[in-house]
């Protein structure tokens, strides 16, 4: 059966029933139809949240199709619930870029899904649209101010880094010229589009604690300089109030349900290769307020989403996770061992063993944060017992817990062993979270720490543009901000072709974007783009809708 067929056979519970199970009065939620709702921010209780056990699900370096972190997160939450632990899974919202691109949706799969799958993967509750509009409102205000003869701040168009955004993979919009058409149509200047998941507004929404904090962060967005070198922020343009008004509903986390009828919160959707890669602080605290265990995920491999989860989100919000589940697949290990993508379903123990150093590096990285890992082998039907045995032998040699999880095929029943391992780790209290670096370190020192300690680089090189950006950061007094490195997810290095565990490589920072509102700096490495493109045969080719209004081909 396909994911859609499985989802279609499930009898969804009314969202008010899920809210009651979650511990919130159904009268307090804001309904979005029968199966979706917004949760009120007042339902967060920090004292209760601190008693919850926060579990992070991460992964080894993925294949292009991903390794099932979302599916694993959902399945683990189902397994924990089956073992009597009140558990909520907290996830990111899907972006239409991957939905119509190569990876498809982000609602899990098989018997470990969040529902209603079609709604969540498409427009959901309109959060992405609100973020997009708030972002582009600031862009319009900036260009309007440049054009104005009576209200101009004398912004120098050459210094403006604020682009526009759209929630779609569209490489043709990476670089554009705006303001063409004569004096009444604005001042011509070069700019471009990023995908909405990479918007600073997305990052701000996911790190904001409440509406007041949201508005303050929006006002702190760095826009550019005047002709006399004075820095200009969004608050100088009096933009933060209107932007916050557009986000009044988007800041509230969304409540849906798992395929087994347990609560799921989905909120925010930054990518991990070009942004911080984790759901909102508000959503995480909401889940922790009402659950014994809160399962969340961070995008792509541990080197990307998990590092940012720990060093940015946890430090910013004062979160202290209790365990890490490292999602591992036989196919990914074979891929990192040199096997061709087309042969990953064929037995190949030799390639798998060559790929094990990638798993080992991620395990070493987890230990750097004082965390105890559990390896979760996301089993596929093509996996052989001999291949799984090789992974178990590695785990045994390092004294690390490992579980085979069949969450796609069996849902929570396929995660009972994994869930018990997680409970054992939490109850052992052996995890003692510590960040990798102190925010007060110099910018280059923070970048070098991540590059050498987490990626395994020999050293970091900077282009002339990146060096100029470093001087700007110093001039603006922003050296104490953490760093959110944009890097390919395909490799531990900044070169997507260096698979496995590359060594003796150099990380090249070509520019550093400033995100004062979000509260971090964005060093951009290699050829990473903040506006992806579509593949030759995008997923959109297989998506359709029939006369009954049923969407097909969406996964």
ROMIMI-686755 format. One record per residue (C-alpha): z, y, x; chain; residue in one letter. Coordinates in steps of 0.02 Angstrom, whole numbers, plus 50000, padded with zeros to 5 digits. Each point is the difference from the previous one (the first is absolute). Layout:
<recs>
Z | Y | X | A | a
...
</recs>
This chain:
<recs>
50000 | 50000 | 50000 | A | x
49969 | 50179 | 50055 | A | x
50133 | 50135 | 50009 | A | x
49929 | 50078 | 49842 | A | x
50001 | 49836 | 49903 | A | x
50180 | 49969 | 50050 | A | x
50051 | 50177 | 49951 | A | x
49910 | 49985 | 49833 | A | x
50099 | 49843 | 49955 | A | x
50168 | 50090 | 50023 | A | x
50092 | 50068 | 49849 | A | x
50055 | 50171 | 50058 | A | x
50170 | 50063 | 49945 | A | x
50014 | 50172 | 49922 | A | x
50049 | 50125 | 50135 | A | x
50159 | 50045 | 49905 | A | x
50058 | 49820 | 50025 | A | x
49967 | 50014 | 50187 | A | x
50095 | 50167 | 50006 | A | x
50150 | 49920 | 49915 | A | x
49995 | 49854 | 50123 | A | x
49990 | 50126 | 50142 | A | x
50155 | 50087 | 49935 | A | x
49929 | 50158 | 49922 | A | x
50015 | 50049 | 49818 | A | x
49826 | 49977 | 49924 | A | x
50024 | 50169 | 49916 | A | x
50005 | 50082 | 50171 | A | x
49828 | 49943 | 50060 | A | x
49835 | 50088 | 49970 | A | x
49875 | 49879 | 49925 | A | x
49820 | 49985 | 50061 | A | x
49941 | 49877 | 49869 | A | x
50088 | 49833 | 49974 | A | x
50008 | 49939 | 50180 | A | x
50026 | 50152 | 50113 | A | x
50134 | 50133 | 50008 | A | x
50069 | 50141 | 50107 | A | x
50183 | 49992 | 50055 | A | x
50114 | 50154 | 49996 | A | x
50061 | 50061 | 50170 | A | x
50177 | 50014 | 49931 | A | x
50005 | 49809 | 49995 | A | x
50020 | 49999 | 50190 | A | x
50179 | 49976 | 50062 | A | x
50013 | 50011 | 50189 | A | x
50172 | 49917 | 50003 | A | x
49933 | 49848 | 49906 | A | x
49841 | 49998 | 50105 | A | x
50099 | 49982 | 50161 | A | x
50071 | 49835 | 49936 | A | x
49826 | 49925 | 49977 | A | x
49917 | 49892 | 50132 | A | x
49834 | 50076 | 50053 | A | x
49871 | 49874 | 50063 | A | x
49840 | 50055 | 50087 | A | x
49845 | 49891 | 49991 | A | x
49879 | 50030 | 50144 | A | x
49863 | 49900 | 50085 | A | x
49913 | 49954 | 50161 | A | x
49837 | 50090 | 50041 | A | x
49888 | 49960 | 49852 | A | x
49824 | 49936 | 49975 | A | x
49885 | 50124 | 49909 | A | x
50053 | 49921 | 49833 | A | x
50186 | 50026 | 50031 | A | x
50135 | 49866 | 50009 | A | x
50085 | 50010 | 49830 | A | x
50151 | 50112 | 50029 | A | x
49998 | 50060 | 49821 | A | x
49983 | 49823 | 49932 | A | x
50140 | 49945 | 50116 | A | x
50112 | 50145 | 49947 | A | x
49977 | 49958 | 49817 | A | x
50023 | 49813 | 50027 | A | x
50158 | 50030 | 50103 | A | x
50073 | 50109 | 49863 | A | x
49964 | 49864 | 49873 | A | x
50081 | 49870 | 50113 | A | x
50156 | 50106 | 50024 | A | x
50014 | 50025 | 49813 | A | x
49987 | 49811 | 49975 | A | x
50146 | 49979 | 50120 | A | x
50108 | 50115 | 49895 | A | x
49978 | 50160 | 50101 | A | x
49955 | 50149 | 49890 | A | x
49844 | 50059 | 50093 | A | x
49870 | 50137 | 49979 | A | x
49838 | 50011 | 50097 | A | x
49948 | 50177 | 50049 | A | x
49817 | 50025 | 50050 | A | x
49868 | 50131 | 50032 | A | x
49868 | 50049 | 49874 | A | x
49821 | 49941 | 50034 | A | x
49869 | 50125 | 50056 | A | x
49827 | 49992 | 49923 | A | x
49927 | 50001 | 50176 | A | x
50049 | 49820 | 50040 | A | x
49984 | 49947 | 49817 | A | x
49814 | 50041 | 50004 | A | x
49982 | 49968 | 50187 | A | x
50038 | 49841 | 50095 | A | x
50183 | 49953 | 49971 | A | x
50001 | 50010 | 49811 | A | x
50157 | 50041 | 49900 | A | x
50181 | 50000 | 50054 | A | x
50096 | 49912 | 49864 | A | x
50025 | 49831 | 50084 | A | x
49912 | 49844 | 49942 | A | x
50010 | 49831 | 49917 | A | x
50174 | 49968 | 49931 | A | x
50074 | 50145 | 50101 | A | x
49929 | 50154 | 49916 | A | x
50060 | 50162 | 49924 | A | x
49929 | 50036 | 49828 | A | x
49903 | 50073 | 49913 | A | x
49886 | 49974 | 50150 | A | x
49846 | 50095 | 49938 | A | x
50099 | 50155 | 49951 | A | x
50097 | 50005 | 50164 | A | x
49844 | 49979 | 50107 | A | x
49904 | 50136 | 49908 | A | x
50076 | 50162 | 49935 | A | x
50176 | 49932 | 49966 | A | x
50110 | 50148 | 49945 | A | x
49896 | 50135 | 50082 | A | x
50106 | 50027 | 50157 | A | x
49852 | 49999 | 50119 | A | x
49905 | 50124 | 49890 | A | x
50150 | 50117 | 50000 | A | x
50018 | 49990 | 50189 | A | x
49814 | 50031 | 50020 | A | x
50007 | 50153 | 49887 | A | x
50154 | 50073 | 50085 | A | x
49918 | 49978 | 50170 | A | x
49835 | 50078 | 49946 | A | x
50090 | 50143 | 49912 | A | x
50067 | 50054 | 50169 | A | x
49825 | 49984 | 50073 | A | x
49931 | 50113 | 49862 | A | x
50141 | 50126 | 50026 | A | x
49965 | 50004 | 50187 | A | x
49815 | 50036 | 49976 | A | x
50038 | 50126 | 49865 | A | x
50118 | 50093 | 50117 | A | x
49867 | 50005 | 50136 | A | x
49879 | 50073 | 49873 | A | x
50122 | 50127 | 49926 | A | x
49984 | 50186 | 50040 | A | x
50167 | 50047 | 49920 | A | x
50117 | 49854 | 50033 | A | x
49942 | 49932 | 50167 | A | x
50122 | 49934 | 50131 | A | x
49858 | 50019 | 50127 | A | x
49991 | 49813 | 50030 | A | x
49886 | 49953 | 50143 | A | x
49884 | 49866 | 49922 | A | x
49976 | 49921 | 50171 | A | x
50184 | 49948 | 50007 | A | x
50013 | 49919 | 49829 | A | x
50027 | 49811 | 50007 | A | x
50030 | 49972 | 49813 | A | x
49858 | 49894 | 49931 | A | x
49966 | 49943 | 49823 | A | x
50033 | 49822 | 49940 | A | x
49923 | 49872 | 49884 | A | x
50060 | 49824 | 49956 | A | x
49841 | 49912 | 50052 | A | x
49922 | 49932 | 50158 | A | x
49860 | 50126 | 50031 | A | x
49950 | 50024 | 50182 | A | x
49872 | 50135 | 49955 | A | x
50143 | 50120 | 49960 | A | x
50089 | 49987 | 50168 | A | x
49919 | 50161 | 50060 | A | x
49937 | 50134 | 49879 | A | x
49964 | 50186 | 49992 | A | x
50078 | 50098 | 49857 | A | x
49971 | 50178 | 49943 | A | x
49809 | 49998 | 49999 | A | x
49906 | 50100 | 49869 | A | x
50027 | 50181 | 50048 | A | x
50144 | 50124 | 49999 | A | x
50061 | 49952 | 49826 | A | x
50019 | 49816 | 50045 | A | x
50125 | 50015 | 50141 | A | x
49999 | 50006 | 50190 | A | x
49901 | 49859 | 50081 | A | x
50106 | 49887 | 50110 | A | x
50004 | 49822 | 50063 | A | x
50124 | 49881 | 49918 | A | x
49996 | 49825 | 49926 | A | x
50083 | 49870 | 49888 | A | x
50135 | 49872 | 50033 | A | x
50040 | 49856 | 49883 | A | x
50145 | 50040 | 49882 | A | x
50110 | 49867 | 50080 | A | x
49994 | 50105 | 50160 | A | x
50047 | 50163 | 49914 | A | x
50155 | 50089 | 50062 | A | x
50045 | 50021 | 49816 | A | x
50007 | 49810 | 49988 | A | x
50113 | 49994 | 50152 | A | x
50110 | 50137 | 49929 | A | x
50016 | 49914 | 49831 | A | x
50050 | 49839 | 50086 | A | x
50135 | 50083 | 50106 | A | x
50068 | 50127 | 49875 | A | x
50175 | 49970 | 49932 | A | x
49981 | 50102 | 49839 | A | x
49900 | 50144 | 49924 | A | x
50092 | 50131 | 50102 | A | x
49964 | 49908 | 50162 | A | x
49820 | 49972 | 49943 | A | x
49972 | 50185 | 49971 | A | x
50077 | 50047 | 50167 | A | x
49891 | 49876 | 50092 | A | x
49844 | 50061 | 49910 | A | x
50041 | 50178 | 50053 | A | x
50016 | 49944 | 50182 | A | x
49821 | 49936 | 50011 | A | x
49918 | 50080 | 50152 | A | x
49835 | 50082 | 49954 | A | x
49940 | 50092 | 50155 | A | x
50014 | 50166 | 50092 | A | x
49958 | 50180 | 49961 | A | x
49882 | 50094 | 50116 | A | x
50152 | 50067 | 50092 | A | x
50068 | 49821 | 50027 | A | x
50135 | 50001 | 49866 | A | x
50028 | 49825 | 49925 | A | x
49969 | 49986 | 49813 | A | x
50082 | 49872 | 49886 | A | x
49969 | 49954 | 49818 | A | x
50152 | 50102 | 49949 | A | x
49916 | 50155 | 50072 | A | x
49860 | 49969 | 49874 | A | x
50130 | 49975 | 49861 | A | x
49921 | 49830 | 49964 | A | x
50150 | 49882 | 49998 | A | x
50056 | 50035 | 49821 | A | x
49833 | 49961 | 49920 | A | x
49976 | 49848 | 50112 | A | x
50171 | 49932 | 49952 | A | x
49960 | 50030 | 49816 | A | x
49848 | 49888 | 50017 | A | x
50113 | 49865 | 50074 | A | x
50139 | 50008 | 49871 | A | x
49958 | 49827 | 49930 | A | x
49927 | 49926 | 50160 | A | x
50169 | 50014 | 50087 | A | x
50075 | 49876 | 49875 | A | x
49981 | 49818 | 50053 | A | x
49904 | 49877 | 49891 | A | x
50077 | 49846 | 49921 | A | x
49893 | 49846 | 49967 | A | x
50035 | 49813 | 50009 | A | x
49965 | 49848 | 50106 | A | x
49908 | 49850 | 49930 | A | x
50170 | 49916 | 49973 | A | x
50067 | 50147 | 49902 | A | x
50108 | 50083 | 50132 | A | x
50004 | 50188 | 50035 | A | x
49876 | 50075 | 50122 | A | x
49994 | 50182 | 50055 | A | x
49836 | 50068 | 50066 | A | x
49993 | 50177 | 50067 | A | x
49900 | 50093 | 50132 | A | x
49860 | 49927 | 50104 | A | x
49979 | 50062 | 50179 | A | x
49899 | 49886 | 50115 | A | x
50089 | 49940 | 50157 | A | x
49854 | 50022 | 50121 | A | x
49977 | 50186 | 49960 | A | x
50167 | 50046 | 49917 | A | x
50179 | 49935 | 49987 | A | x
49953 | 49844 | 49899 | A | x
50153 | 49980 | 49889 | A | x
50045 | 50037 | 49819 | A | x
50109 | 50146 | 49951 | A | x
50181 | 50024 | 50050 | A | x
50036 | 50035 | 49816 | A | x
49926 | 49832 | 49947 | A | x
50095 | 49905 | 50134 | A | x
50166 | 50082 | 49952 | A | x
49963 | 49967 | 49816 | A | x
49976 | 49816 | 50036 | A | x
50155 | 49993 | 50109 | A | x
50105 | 50086 | 49867 | A | x
49968 | 49862 | 49873 | A | x
49981 | 49844 | 50109 | A | x
50099 | 49884 | 50113 | A | x
49843 | 49978 | 50105 | A | x
49854 | 50122 | 50017 | A | x
49840 | 49933 | 50075 | A | x
49873 | 50124 | 50066 | A | x
49848 | 49997 | 50114 | A | x
49918 | 50107 | 50133 | A | x
49813 | 50001 | 50027 | A | x
49898 | 49901 | 50127 | A | x
50086 | 49925 | 50152 | A | x
50178 | 50032 | 50060 | A | x
49931 | 50117 | 50133 | A | x
49942 | 50121 | 49864 | A | x
50089 | 49999 | 49832 | A | x
50164 | 49924 | 50056 | A | x
50020 | 50112 | 50152 | A | x
49974 | 50152 | 49887 | A | x
50114 | 49927 | 49866 | A | x
50140 | 49987 | 50128 | A | x
49972 | 50155 | 50105 | A | x
49948 | 50122 | 49863 | A | x
50052 | 49940 | 49827 | A | x
50165 | 49916 | 50044 | A | x
50055 | 50142 | 50114 | A | x
49947 | 50133 | 49874 | A | x
50083 | 49916 | 49850 | A | x
50149 | 49918 | 50087 | A | x
49946 | 49823 | 49954 | A | x
50066 | 49847 | 50091 | A | x
49896 | 49842 | 49967 | A | x
50080 | 49829 | 50017 | A | x
49855 | 49884 | 50045 | A | x
49815 | 49994 | 50042 | A | x
49878 | 49872 | 49931 | A | x
49849 | 49985 | 50115 | A | x
49851 | 49938 | 49899 | A | x
49892 | 49884 | 50105 | A | x
49842 | 49905 | 49958 | A | x
49913 | 49858 | 50090 | A | x
49834 | 50089 | 49979 | A | x
50063 | 50160 | 50083 | A | x
50070 | 49905 | 50148 | A | x
49833 | 49911 | 50023 | A | x
49911 | 50168 | 49985 | A | x
50109 | 50071 | 50139 | A | x
49969 | 49844 | 50100 | A | x
49813 | 50035 | 50003 | A | x
49937 | 49902 | 49849 | A | x
49854 | 50077 | 49907 | A | x
50040 | 50075 | 49829 | A | x
49880 | 49878 | 49917 | A | x
50094 | 49849 | 50070 | A | x
50180 | 50048 | 49958 | A | x
50014 | 49867 | 49864 | A | x
49951 | 49863 | 50122 | A | x
50139 | 49907 | 50094 | A | x
50020 | 50072 | 50175 | A | x
50170 | 49972 | 50080 | A | x
49937 | 50057 | 50170 | A | x
49948 | 50171 | 49934 | A | x
50163 | 50014 | 49903 | A | x
50104 | 49969 | 50157 | A | x
49900 | 50132 | 50092 | A | x
50042 | 50122 | 49860 | A | x
50187 | 49967 | 50001 | A | x
50035 | 50141 | 50128 | A | x
49958 | 50124 | 49861 | A | x
50140 | 49925 | 49895 | A | x
50116 | 49999 | 50150 | A | x
49971 | 50186 | 50033 | A | x
50042 | 50047 | 49821 | A | x
50159 | 49895 | 50009 | A | x
50049 | 50090 | 50160 | A | x
49968 | 50166 | 49914 | A | x
50114 | 49954 | 49854 | A | x
50140 | 49965 | 50124 | A | x
49979 | 50174 | 50075 | A | x
50065 | 50071 | 49835 | A | x
50152 | 49885 | 49999 | A | x
49930 | 49901 | 49854 | A | x
50001 | 49812 | 49968 | A | x
49830 | 49932 | 49944 | A | x
49947 | 49857 | 49889 | A | x
49823 | 49937 | 50026 | A | x
49911 | 49969 | 49835 | A | x
49845 | 49892 | 50015 | A | x
49890 | 50053 | 49855 | A | x
49918 | 49833 | 49970 | A | x
49817 | 49982 | 49952 | A | x
49919 | 49838 | 49940 | A | x
49900 | 49988 | 50161 | A | x
50155 | 49998 | 50111 | A | x
50036 | 49833 | 50083 | A | x
50170 | 49924 | 50035 | A | x
49961 | 50000 | 50186 | A | x
49964 | 50187 | 49999 | A | x
50160 | 50038 | 49904 | A | x
50098 | 49888 | 50120 | A | x
49942 | 50107 | 50147 | A | x
50073 | 50156 | 49920 | A | x
50162 | 49912 | 49959 | A | x
50015 | 49939 | 50179 | A | x
49982 | 50179 | 50064 | A | x
50134 | 50058 | 49878 | A | x
50117 | 49859 | 50052 | A | x
49977 | 50041 | 50184 | A | x
50060 | 50177 | 49965 | A | x
50137 | 49955 | 49877 | A | x
49914 | 50094 | 49858 | A | x
50003 | 49946 | 49819 | A | x
49833 | 49950 | 49923 | A | x
49947 | 49949 | 49825 | A | x
49835 | 49944 | 49925 | A | x
49974 | 50106 | 49845 | A | x
49877 | 49947 | 49866 | A | x
50023 | 50156 | 49894 | A | x
49819 | 50016 | 49943 | A | x
49996 | 49824 | 49932 | A | x
50179 | 49982 | 49938 | A | x
50076 | 50174 | 49981 | A | x
50188 | 50008 | 50023 | A | x
50012 | 49811 | 50008 | A | x
49895 | 50008 | 50158 | A | x
50119 | 50123 | 50083 | A | x
50169 | 49916 | 49973 | A | x
50015 | 49943 | 50182 | A | x
49949 | 50173 | 50061 | A | x
50121 | 50085 | 49880 | A | x
50145 | 49891 | 50059 | A | x
49961 | 50043 | 50182 | A | x
50003 | 50186 | 49954 | A | x
50167 | 49980 | 49910 | A | x
50071 | 49909 | 50151 | A | x
49943 | 50139 | 50118 | A | x
50073 | 50135 | 49888 | A | x
50166 | 49909 | 49979 | A | x
50011 | 49969 | 50188 | A | x
50001 | 50189 | 50025 | A | x
49911 | 49976 | 50167 | A | x
49873 | 50138 | 49970 | A | x
50057 | 50167 | 50071 | A | x
49861 | 50125 | 49970 | A | x
49967 | 50130 | 50132 | A | x
49846 | 50114 | 50015 | A | x
49885 | 49984 | 50149 | A | x
50015 | 50181 | 50053 | A | x
50099 | 50158 | 49970 | A | x
49907 | 50139 | 49910 | A | x
50064 | 50126 | 50128 | A | x
49898 | 49919 | 50139 | A | x
49844 | 50092 | 50058 | A | x
49839 | 49968 | 49904 | A | x
49912 | 49914 | 50144 | A | x
50155 | 49895 | 50034 | A | x
50006 | 49942 | 49818 | A | x
49815 | 49955 | 50001 | A | x
50019 | 49909 | 50166 | A | x
50151 | 49903 | 49936 | A | x
49903 | 49932 | 49851 | A | x
49842 | 49969 | 50101 | A | x
50085 | 49906 | 50141 | A | x
50143 | 49915 | 49907 | A | x
49913 | 49954 | 49836 | A | x
49815 | 49992 | 50042 | A | x
50021 | 49940 | 50180 | A | x
49894 | 50137 | 50078 | A | x
50008 | 50043 | 50185 | A | x
50001 | 50187 | 49966 | A | x
49934 | 50137 | 49884 | A | x
49855 | 50116 | 50037 | A | x
49966 | 50165 | 49912 | A | x
49834 | 50088 | 49968 | A | x
49989 | 50188 | 50031 | A | x
50012 | 50027 | 49811 | A | x
50159 | 49896 | 49990 | A | x
50075 | 50098 | 50145 | A | x
49961 | 50162 | 49909 | A | x
50084 | 49928 | 49845 | A | x
50155 | 49961 | 50103 | A | x
50009 | 50182 | 50055 | A | x
49984 | 50055 | 49818 | A | x
50142 | 49882 | 49950 | A | x
50110 | 50076 | 50136 | A | x
49956 | 50178 | 49948 | A | x
50045 | 49960 | 49819 | A | x
50165 | 49920 | 50052 | A | x
49958 | 49830 | 49924 | A | x
50040 | 49886 | 50146 | A | x
50144 | 49917 | 49906 | A | x
49889 | 49925 | 49866 | A | x
49970 | 49810 | 50004 | A | x
49824 | 49935 | 50031 | A | x
49890 | 49904 | 49878 | A | x
49863 | 49927 | 50108 | A | x
49830 | 49969 | 49922 | A | x
49929 | 49841 | 50078 | A | x
49888 | 49855 | 49958 | A | x
50086 | 49857 | 49908 | A | x
49887 | 49869 | 50077 | A | x
50081 | 50001 | 50171 | A | x
50165 | 50040 | 50083 | A | x
49896 | 50121 | 50105 | A | x
49892 | 50144 | 49941 | A | x
49844 | 49894 | 50027 | A | x
49965 | 49887 | 49849 | A | x
49910 | 49875 | 50111 | A | x
50153 | 49959 | 50105 | A | x
50077 | 49858 | 49900 | A | x
50151 | 49890 | 50035 | A | x
50125 | 50083 | 50115 | A | x
49902 | 50120 | 50111 | A | x
50076 | 50062 | 50162 | A | x
49966 | 50135 | 50130 | A | x
49913 | 50113 | 49874 | A | x
50008 | 50188 | 49977 | A | x
50034 | 50087 | 49834 | A | x
49896 | 50158 | 49981 | A | x
50065 | 50139 | 49887 | A | x
49851 | 50107 | 49953 | A | x
50091 | 50125 | 49889 | A | x
50168 | 50030 | 49916 | A | x
50011 | 50062 | 49822 | A | x
50151 | 50098 | 49942 | A | x
50085 | 49948 | 49837 | A | x
50153 | 50113 | 49991 | A | x
50023 | 49971 | 49814 | A | x
50005 | 49813 | 50021 | A | x
50108 | 50023 | 50152 | A | x
49898 | 49913 | 50133 | A | x
49857 | 50019 | 50124 | A | x
49842 | 49892 | 49991 | A | x
49927 | 49949 | 50169 | A | x
49827 | 49930 | 49965 | A | x
49941 | 49865 | 50119 | A | x
49834 | 49916 | 50036 | A | x
49865 | 50012 | 49867 | A | x
50117 | 49992 | 49850 | A | x
49938 | 50101 | 49851 | A | x
50104 | 50075 | 49860 | A | x
49852 | 49982 | 49882 | A | x
49942 | 49817 | 50002 | A | x
49825 | 49945 | 49952 | A | x
49941 | 49861 | 49886 | A | x
49937 | 49834 | 50071 | A | x
49820 | 49940 | 49980 | A | x
50051 | 49899 | 49846 | A | x
50151 | 50087 | 49922 | A | x
50114 | 49915 | 49874 | A | x
49932 | 50120 | 49868 | A | x
49842 | 49894 | 49990 | A | x
50099 | 49862 | 49914 | A | x
50101 | 50109 | 49879 | A | x
49943 | 50018 | 49820 | A | x
50063 | 50026 | 49822 | A | x
49945 | 49902 | 49846 | A | x
49976 | 50055 | 49820 | A | x
50181 | 49957 | 49960 | A | x
50061 | 50121 | 50132 | A | x
50056 | 49863 | 50119 | A | x
49977 | 50040 | 50184 | A | x
49933 | 49858 | 50107 | A | x
49983 | 49975 | 50187 | A | x
50154 | 50104 | 50043 | A | x
50117 | 49912 | 50121 | A | x
</recs>
